[in-house]
């Protein structure tokens, strides 16, 4: 009798936004736009499609500097605490993912890799503490100074996981980030929904 082939995957890594939790950037954009008397699309362009968010996500500017630059650009007088509340109120649960993570954690070390910033992640750690509890380590863009799809953030994951990259499964909703992970040697899948992910894990012998 032949024994089954060993599972090639020995660790699983999840993206955070729109994989483990839902993110709606336009919730912030709509609220700031109302205060600044501009369109939500303009806020999105000036914050998320400019150098501001990448600078903040990679730790090159601080939370206070980010707040000052955004409010100065739009000419709004917001206390820092109110800005923080608006900036962080973007996130909702992704139905089914907490249960999926708990199940996988019984068989695999789990890692989190995310383009994020200190205000967002502090908020997420507080609001979604149970969801994050099973993870062995967090690879966060603002801590490592690199963000997807740059090679350095994936290499940081490989070092933290301490195993060959092909044995690390990386799951992300963005095709470009999945492709960049594969270039670094990781096994990578695109996330579409919890309902699609669980059957795929089962097909691959990981569930």
C-alpha positions in Angstrom: 0.0 0.0 0.0 1.5 3.4 -1.0 1.4 6.2 1.5 -0.2 9.5 0.4 2.1 12.2 -0.9 3.0 14.8 1.7 1.1 18.0 1.6 3.4 20.6 0.0 1.8 23.5 1.9 3.1 23.8 5.5 1.9 27.4 6.3 -0.9 29.6 5.2 -0.8 33.4 4.9 -3.8 35.7 4.5 -4.2 39.2 3.2 -6.3 41.3 5.5 -8.5 43.8 3.6 -11.4 42.2 1.6 -10.1 38.8 2.6 -10.3 38.5 6.4 -12.4 41.6 6.8 -14.4 43.9 4.4 -13.0 47.3 3.6 -14.9 50.3 2.2 -12.5 53.2 1.5 -15.3 55.3 0.2 -16.9 55.4 3.7 -14.1 57.7 4.7 -14.1 59.5 1.3 -17.8 60.4 1.6 -17.5 61.8 5.1 -14.4 63.9 4.4 -15.9 65.0 1.1 -19.0 66.4 2.9 -16.8 68.4 5.2 -14.5 69.7 2.4 -17.3 70.3 -0.1 -15.7 68.2 -2.8 -16.6 64.9 -4.4 -15.8 61.5 -2.7 -13.9 60.6 -5.9 -11.6 63.6 -5.4 -10.9 62.6 -1.9 -10.1 59.0 -3.1 -7.8 60.3 -5.8 -5.9 62.7 -3.5 -5.5 60.2 -0.6 -5.5 56.7 -2.0 -4.2 57.3 -5.5 -1.5 59.8 -4.6 1.8 59.4 -2.7 0.0 59.9 0.6 -1.3 56.5 1.4 1.9 54.7 0.1 4.0 57.0 2.3 1.9 56.2 5.3 1.6 52.5 4.6 5.3 52.1 4.5 6.0 54.1 7.6 7.7 57.0 5.8 5.3 59.4 7.3 3.7 59.2 10.8 0.0 59.1 11.7 0.2 62.7 12.8 1.9 63.8 9.6 -0.7 62.0 7.5 -3.5 63.7 9.4 -1.9 67.1 9.0 -1.3 66.6 5.2 -4.8 65.4 4.5 -6.6 68.0 6.5 -4.4 70.8 5.2 -4.9 69.7 1.6 -8.7 69.7 1.9 -8.8 72.8 4.2 -10.8 71.0 6.9 -10.5 71.8 10.7 -10.8 68.3 12.2 -9.4 67.4 15.7 -7.0 64.5 15.4 -9.2 62.2 17.4 -12.2 62.9 15.0 -10.0 62.3 12.0 -8.8 59.0 13.5 -12.4 57.9 14.0 -13.3 58.7 10.4 -10.1 57.2 9.0 -10.6 53.9 10.9 -14.4 53.4 10.4 -13.9 51.4 7.1 -14.1 47.8 8.3 -16.8 45.2 8.7 -16.6 41.4 9.3 -16.2 39.1 6.3 -18.9 36.4 6.9 -17.4 33.0 7.5 -13.8 33.9 7.7 -13.4 33.8 11.5 -14.6 30.2 11.5 -12.4 29.3 8.5 -9.3 30.8 10.2 -10.0 28.9 13.4 -10.4 25.6 11.5 -7.1 26.1 9.6 -5.2 27.2 12.7 -5.6 23.7 14.1 -3.5 22.3 11.3 -1.2 25.1 10.0 0.8 28.0 11.3 -1.0 31.1 10.1 0.5 34.4 9.0 -1.0 37.8 8.1 0.5 40.0 5.3 -1.1 43.4 4.8 -0.6 46.8 3.2 -1.8 48.8 6.2 -0.9 51.6 8.6 -0.6 52.1 12.3 -4.0 53.7 12.9 -5.9 51.1 10.9 -4.1 48.1 12.4 -4.4 49.4 16.0 -8.2 49.7 15.4 -8.4 46.3 13.7 -6.5 44.6 16.6 -9.0 46.0 19.0 -12.2 45.4 17.0 -11.2 42.0 15.5 -9.1 40.6 18.3 -10.7 37.1 18.1 -10.1 36.9 14.4 -6.5 37.8 14.7 -5.7 35.7 17.8 -4.7 32.5 15.9 -2.1 34.2 13.7 1.6 33.5 14.5 3.0 36.7 13.1 1.9 39.9 11.3 3.9 41.1 8.3 2.7 44.7 8.0 3.8 47.2 5.4 4.3 50.1 7.8 6.6 48.0 10.0 8.7 46.4 7.3 8.9 49.6 5.1 7.6 47.8 2.0 4.2 47.1 0.5 2.7 44.7 -2.0 3.5 44.2 -4.8 7.1 45.1 -3.9 9.4 42.0 -3.4 10.7 43.0 0.1 7.4 42.5 1.9 7.1 38.9 0.5 10.7 38.2 1.4 9.9 39.4 5.0 7.1 36.8 5.1 9.4 34.1 3.9 11.9 34.9 6.6 9.3 35.0 9.3 7.7 31.7 8.2 11.1 30.0 8.1 10.4 27.6 5.3 10.7 27.4 1.5 8.4 29.8 -0.2 6.7 27.2 -2.3 5.5 25.6 1.0 3.7 28.9 2.0 0.2 29.5 0.6 -0.6 33.2 0.2 -4.2 34.2 -0.3 -5.0 37.7 -1.6 -8.0 39.3 -3.4 -5.9 41.3 -5.9 -4.5 39.5 -8.9 -1.4 41.8 -9.1 -0.5 40.9 -5.6 -1.0 37.2 -6.2 1.2 37.4 -9.3 3.9 39.3 -7.4 3.9 36.6 -4.7 4.4 33.9 -7.2 7.4 35.7 -8.6 8.9 35.4 -5.2 8.3 31.7 -5.2 5.2 31.6 -3.0 2.2 29.4 -3.7 -0.5 32.0 -4.2 -4.3 32.0 -4.8 -6.7 34.8 -5.6 -9.5 35.1 -3.0 -13.0 35.6 -4.2 -15.2 34.6 -1.3 -15.2 32.3 1.7 -17.7 30.1 -0.1 -15.2 29.5 -2.9 -12.1 29.3 -0.7 -13.2 26.4 1.5 -13.9 24.0 -1.4 -10.6 24.9 -3.0 -8.8 24.1 0.3 -10.6 20.8 0.4 -9.6 20.0 -3.2 -6.0 20.7 -2.4 -6.0 18.5 0.8 -5.6 21.5 3.1 -9.0 21.5 4.9 
